[in-house]
Amino acid sequence: MSMKAKRFTEEQIIAILKEAEAGAKVMDVCRKHGMSDATYYNWKAKYHGMEVNELKRLKQLEDENGKLKHIVADQALDIQALKHVLSKKY
């Protein structure tokens, strides 16, 4: 499973959002950075008002959450397999 490479770092995302917050037109900011306005509004919905350190912490938590979900999924499969094996014995 491959992930799409990110074009913008967290620092760049925050800087782009701050450009528009400072009064630049969203359309101009998007054109300047070669991105769609949909991307801008997605970022704004997710990151509005955040600082770089907060954004990095959010990314860490999202990564950790993904790992934990994977562990839970693996355990659920193990439990299902054990139940299947035990049901065959009796």
TORZADO-918017 format. One record per residue: x negated, y, z of N, C-alpha, C in turn; residue number from 1. Coordinates in Angstrom, 1 decimal, decimal comma. Example, Ala and Ser with C-alpha at 12.3 -4.5 7.8 and 13.67 -1.06 7.14 Angstrom:
      n_x      n_y      n_z     ca_x     ca_y     ca_z      c_x      c_y      c_z   num
    -13,2     -5,7      7,8    -12,3     -4,5      7,8    -13,2     -3,3      7,8     1
    -12,8     -2,2      7,1    -13,7     -1,1      7,1    -12,9      0,0      7,9     2
// end
This chain:
      n_x      n_y      n_z     ca_x     ca_y     ca_z      c_x      c_y      c_z   num
     -0,8     -1,2      0,0      0,0      0,0      0,0     -0,9      1,2      0,0     1
     -0,9      2,0     -1,1     -1,7      3,2     -1,2     -0,9      4,4     -0,8     2
     -1,6      5,4     -0,2     -1,0      6,6      0,2     -1,5      7,7     -0,8     3
     -0,6      8,6     -1,1     -0,9      9,7     -2,0     -2,0     10,6     -1,3     4
     -3,0     11,0     -2,0     -4,0     11,9     -1,5     -3,4     13,2     -1,2     5
     -3,8     13,8     -0,1     -3,3     15,1      0,3     -4,1     16,2     -0,4     6
     -3,4     17,1     -0,9     -4,1     18,2     -1,6     -4,5     19,3     -0,6     7
     -3,7     19,4      0,5     -3,9     20,5      1,4     -4,2     20,0      2,8     8
     -5,2     20,6      3,5     -5,5     20,3      4,9     -4,4     21,0      5,8     9
     -4,4     20,5      7,0     -3,5     21,2      8,0     -3,8     22,7      8,1    10
     -5,1     23,0      8,1     -5,5     24,4      8,1     -4,9     25,2      6,9    11
     -5,0     24,6      5,8     -4,5     25,3      4,6     -3,0     25,4      4,6    12
     -2,3     24,4      5,1     -0,8     24,5      5,2     -0,4     25,6      6,1    13
     -1,0     25,7      7,3     -0,7     26,8      8,2     -1,0     28,2      7,6    14
     -2,1     28,3      6,9     -2,5     29,5      6,2     -1,5     29,9      5,2    15
     -1,0     29,0      4,4     -0,1     29,2      3,3      1,2     29,7      3,9    16
      1,7     29,0      5,0      2,9     29,4      5,6      2,8     30,8      6,2    17
      1,7     31,2      6,8      1,5     32,5      7,4      1,4     33,6      6,3    18
      1,0     33,3      5,1      1,0     34,2      4,0      2,4     34,7      3,7    19
      3,3     33,7      3,7      4,7     34,1      3,4      5,3     34,8      4,6    20
      5,0     34,3      5,8      5,5     35,0      7,0      5,1     36,4      7,1    21
      3,9     36,7      6,5      3,3     38,1      6,6      4,0     39,0      5,6    22
      4,9     38,5      4,7      5,6     39,3      3,8      5,4     39,0      2,3    23
      4,5     38,1      2,0      4,4     37,7      0,6      5,6     37,0      0,1    24
      5,9     37,1     -1,1      7,1     36,4     -1,7      6,7     34,9     -1,8    25
      7,7     34,1     -1,4      7,5     32,6     -1,4      7,1     32,2     -2,8    26
      7,7     32,7     -3,9      7,5     32,3     -5,2      6,0     32,6     -5,6    27
      5,5     33,8     -5,2      4,2     34,2     -5,4      3,1     33,3     -4,7    28
      3,4     33,0     -3,4      2,6     32,2     -2,6      2,5     30,8     -3,3    29
      3,6     30,3     -3,7      3,6     28,9     -4,3      2,8     28,9     -5,7    30
      3,0     29,9     -6,5      2,3     30,0     -7,7      0,8     30,1     -7,5    31
      0,4     31,0     -6,5     -1,0     31,2     -6,2     -1,7     29,9     -5,8    32
     -1,0     29,0     -5,1     -1,6     27,8     -4,6     -1,2     26,5     -5,4    33
     -0,5     26,8     -6,5     -0,2     25,7     -7,4      0,7     24,6     -6,8    34
      1,8     25,0     -6,1      2,7     24,1     -5,5      4,1     24,5     -5,7    35
      5,0     23,6     -5,5      6,5     23,9     -5,7      7,0     24,6     -4,5    36
      8,1     25,4     -4,8      8,8     26,0     -3,6      9,4     24,9     -2,7    37
      9,8     23,8     -3,3     10,3     22,7     -2,4      9,3     22,2     -1,4    38
      8,0     22,1     -1,8      6,9     21,8     -0,9      6,8     22,8      0,2    39
      6,9     24,1     -0,2      6,8     25,2      0,8      7,9     25,0      1,8    40
      9,1     24,8      1,4     10,2     24,8      2,3     10,2     23,5      3,1    41
      9,7     22,4      2,6      9,5     21,2      3,4      8,5     21,4      4,5    42
      7,4     22,1      4,2      6,4     22,4      5,2      6,9     23,4      6,2    43
      7,7     24,4      5,7      8,3     25,3      6,7      9,2     24,7      7,7    44
     10,0     23,7      7,2     10,9     23,0      8,1     10,2     22,2      9,1    45
      9,0     21,6      8,7      8,3     20,8      9,6      7,3     21,5     10,5    46
      6,7     22,6      9,9      5,5     23,2     10,6      5,7     24,6     11,0    47
      6,9     25,2     10,8      7,1     26,6     11,1      6,7     27,0     12,5    48
      5,9     28,0     12,6      5,5     28,5     13,9      4,4     27,7     14,7    49
      3,9     26,7     14,0      2,9     25,9     14,6      1,5     26,5     14,4    50
      0,6     26,3     15,3     -0,8     26,6     15,1     -1,6     25,4     14,7    51
     -2,8     25,5     14,2     -3,5     24,4     13,7     -3,7     23,3     14,7    52
     -4,1     23,7     16,0     -4,3     22,6     17,0     -3,0     21,8     17,3    53
     -1,8     22,5     17,2     -0,6     21,8     17,4     -0,3     20,9     16,3    54
     -0,6     21,3     15,1     -0,4     20,5     13,9     -1,3     19,2     13,9    55
     -2,5     19,4     14,4     -3,4     18,3     14,5     -2,9     17,3     15,5    56
     -2,4     17,8     16,6     -1,8     16,9     17,6     -0,6     16,2     17,1    57
      0,3     16,8     16,3      1,4     16,2     15,7      1,0     15,1     14,8    58
      0,0     15,3     14,0     -0,5     14,3     13,1     -1,0     13,1     13,9    59
     -1,8     13,3     15,0     -2,3     12,2     15,9     -1,1     11,4     16,4    60
     -0,1     12,1     16,9      1,1     11,4     17,4      1,8     10,6     16,4    61
      1,9     11,2     15,2      2,6     10,4     14,1      1,8      9,2     13,7    62
      0,5      9,3     13,7     -0,4      8,1     13,4     -0,2      7,0     14,5    63
     -0,3      7,5     15,7     -0,1      6,5     16,8      1,3      5,9     16,8    64
      2,3      6,6     16,5      3,6      6,1     16,4      3,7      5,0     15,3    65
      3,1      5,3     14,2      3,1      4,3     13,1      2,4      3,0     13,5    66
      1,3      3,1     14,2      0,6      1,9     14,7      1,4      1,2     15,7    67
      2,1      1,9     16,6      3,0      1,2     17,6      4,1      0,5     16,9    68
      4,7      1,1     15,9      5,8      0,5     15,2      5,4     -0,8     14,5    69
      4,1     -0,7     14,0      3,6     -1,9     13,3      3,4     -3,0     14,3    70
      2,9     -2,7     15,5      2,7     -3,7     16,6      4,1     -4,3     16,9    71
      5,1     -3,5     17,1      6,4     -4,0     17,5      7,0     -4,9     16,4    72
      6,8     -4,5     15,1      7,2     -5,4     14,0      6,6     -6,7     14,0    73
      5,2     -6,7     14,3      4,5     -8,0     14,3      5,0     -8,8     15,5    74
      5,2     -8,2     16,6      5,7     -9,0     17,8      7,1     -9,6     17,5    75
      8,0     -8,8     16,8      9,3     -9,3     16,5      9,2    -10,5     15,6    76
      8,3    -10,4     14,6      8,1    -11,6     13,7      7,6    -12,8     14,5    77
      6,7    -12,6     15,4      6,2    -13,7     16,2      7,3    -14,3     17,1    78
      8,1    -13,5     17,7      9,3    -14,0     18,5     10,2    -14,8     17,6    79
     10,5    -14,2     16,4     11,4    -14,9     15,5     10,9    -16,3     15,1    80
      9,6    -16,4     14,8      8,9    -17,6     14,4      9,0    -18,6     15,6    81
      8,7    -18,1     16,8      8,7    -19,0     18,0     10,1    -19,6     18,3    82
     11,1    -18,7     18,1     12,5    -19,2     18,3     12,8    -20,2     17,3    83
     12,4    -20,0     16,1     12,6    -21,0     15,0     12,0    -22,4     15,3    84
     10,7    -22,3     15,8     10,0    -23,5     16,1     10,7    -24,2     17,3    85
     11,1    -23,5     18,3     11,7    -24,1     19,5     13,1    -24,7     19,2    86
     13,8    -24,0     18,2     15,1    -24,6     17,9     15,0    -25,9     17,1    87
     13,9    -26,2     16,5     13,7    -27,4     15,8     13,4    -28,6     16,7    88
     12,8    -28,3     17,9     12,4    -29,4     18,8     13,6    -30,1     19,4    89
     14,7    -29,4     19,6     15,9    -29,9     20,4     16,9    -30,4     19,5    90
// end
